[in-house]
Amino acid sequence: MVLANKEMVVYCFDTLIAHYNSEEAAPPAFDEGQHPLFVTWKKVVNGGEPRLRGCIGTLEACQLINGFRDYALTSALRDRRFPPIQAKELPNLECTVSILTDYETANNYLDWEVGKHGIIIEFVDDYNTRRSATYLPEVPAHEGWTRVEAIDSLIRKAGFSGPITESLRKHIKLTRYQSTLFTMHYSDYASHVKATRGAAPTIAGAKLGNH
């Protein structure tokens, strides 16, 4: 099994910086494989709680190198909930990569553990529209939600705006999964690049030191 690791986060930062410089990112230093994955960007301002800036991935297995390259950019630049991340934000960013494992079909919407499982819900609403949404394992735990609160939040995330009833919850098909993840702040990435490549990352001539 492939575990999320530092080199994957380094590649995500490399990919974003290469995008700003209109270059190709250097080849990554991790082994190829096929797994579902997510890339999450957060912004840390004045030492406060990191705030989400983008999180997109795939629940289907994909080639890791292509997947991290694509989703590093998609989550940074095309998460509809946020404006695209600008180059000047880089020194305040942290990146988390998640590799998803152990998919299991749950018996019902409560058949999972907060903090251990990520969850995918699928249901058909009153207008016969199929809806689905997912939370990674760390989200309900970070928000301090109960299982029911997490499910109700996911129903809204899936775009359902009607009343949430017990009947609706019972009709949910829930898939649970687990993940390994690795998080790195930009300053640690910059130090790593300087140590391994002899020079700190730059964008179009502008130095991005360790802020």
N, C-alpha and C positions, 0 to 999 in steps of 0.2 A: 504494500500500500504506500502511496506517495503522501508525505506529510507536507503541510505548508511550511515554507522555510524562508530564511532571510534573502536568498538569491531571487526568489520570486518577487519580493517587495522591491528589491533593487531594480529588477527588470521593469516593474511598473513605473517607478520614478524615472528610469532611463527612457522609457517609452514616451512619457509625458514631456520630458525635457527635449527629447529629439523632435517631438511634434512642434514645440515652440521654435526650435531652430531649423525646422524644415529639413531634418536629417532622418536617417534610419538609426534606430537604436542598436547598440552593440549586441551581438548574440548573447543570450542568457547563459548562466552557469548552473543550470539545473537540468535534470534528466527529463526527456520527453515522456509523456504518458497521456492517458485519457481519463479525465475526471470532470464532474461538474465543479464550477468555481465561481467565486464572487470577488470583486474588488471594491473596497470601501475607502473613500477619502473623507477625512475629517480635518477641521481647521481648529488649531489651538490659538486662542487670542489672550494675551496678557496672563498666561498661566492658568486660565480658566478651564472648565470642562470642555473637552473636544466636541465641536459641533459638526454634525453631518454636512458634508458638501456634495456627496454623490455616492450612490451604491447601486451597482448593476452587475448582473452576472447571468449564468445559465444553469438551469436545473438538469440539463442534459449533459452527458459526458462529451467533452470536446478536447482537442489537442491542447495541452497545457500552454505551449509557447504562443500559438496563435490566440488562444483564449485570453491569456493575460495581456497580450498586446492589444487585442480588440477591446476588452472590457476595462483596461486601465484608461483608455481614451474615452470610451462611451460613458463610463461612470463619472469621469472628470468633466466632460464637455457636453454630454447630452442627456443627463438626468433631468427630466422635465420639471422636477420639483425645485431646481436651483439654477441660477445663472451659471454659465461655463466658468470653470476655474481659470483665473488669469495667472500669468507667469509670476507676477509680483506677490502672489499668495503662497508660492512654493515654500519659502522659509518657515511658514506657519502650518504646513500640512503634515499629517501623518497618514500612512497608508496601511490598510489591513488586507491581506489576502486570505481567503477561505477556500479550503478544498472540502467538498461535501462527500460524505460516505454513509454507509449503513442505512440505505433507504428501506423503510418498512411501512406497510399499510397498517394504519392504526384501526382498532376495533370501533372506536367512536371518537368524537371531537375532544374528549377529555383524556384519551389514552396516550399521554406524553408527559414529559417532565420539564418544568421550567428550568432553564439553565443548561440542560443536557441536550435537548432536542431542538432542531429547527423544525418548522412545520410548513407544509403546503396544504392549503385548503382548496377544494374544488366543489362548486355547487351550481345549481340551475335556479335562477331567480323566478319571480312571478311572471315575467314576460318571456320565459323560456330562453333567457340569455345565459350562456355558460360563463361562469366567472371563476377566477383563481387568483391566489396571491400567496406570498411566502414571507416568513420572517426567519432570519438566521438565528441560531441558538442563543446568541448573546443579547438579542433585542428585547424579548420579554423580561429577561433577568435584569437588564440595565434599566428598563422602565419600571420595574417593581410590580409588574402585572401578575394577577392570578391567571390561571388557564382560560377562564371564561372571558376575562378582560382582553387577553391577547387574541382570542378567537374573534371577539366582537370588533376589535380594532382591525383585524385582517379582513373581516367582511366589508368594512368601510374601505380599506385599502383596495379591495377588489372592485370598488366602484358601485357597491350596492348602497342606495340611500333610503330604502324603505325601513319599516320597523323590523328590529331584530328579535325574532321570537324563538322560543325553545324548539319549536317545530323546525324552523330554518336551521338551527344549529345541528339538530339531529339528522338532517339530510346532507350534512357536509361529508364529503369523502376527505379524510385527512391522511396525509403521508408524513411520516416523521423521518428525520435524518439527523446525523451528527456531523461535526466538522472539526478539522484542525485549522488553526489560524496563526498568523504571524503578523505582528504590528511593528512598524518602524517609523520614527519621526524623521523629518527631512534632515535635521542636524546630524543624526546618526548615519543616514544615507550619505551625506556629504563627507563625513569623516571616513566612511568606508571607501568611498570613491577615491578620496585623496590618498588613503593608505594603499589601495590596491592598484590605482592607475597613475599615481604621481601628481595629479592635479585635481583641484576641486571642480565640481560641475559649473558650467557657465551657460548663460543664455544670451545669444547674439551679442557677445562681448561684455555683457553685464555680469559682474561677479555676484554669485549668490552665496555669500559666506555663511558661517554658522551663526544665525541670529539667536 
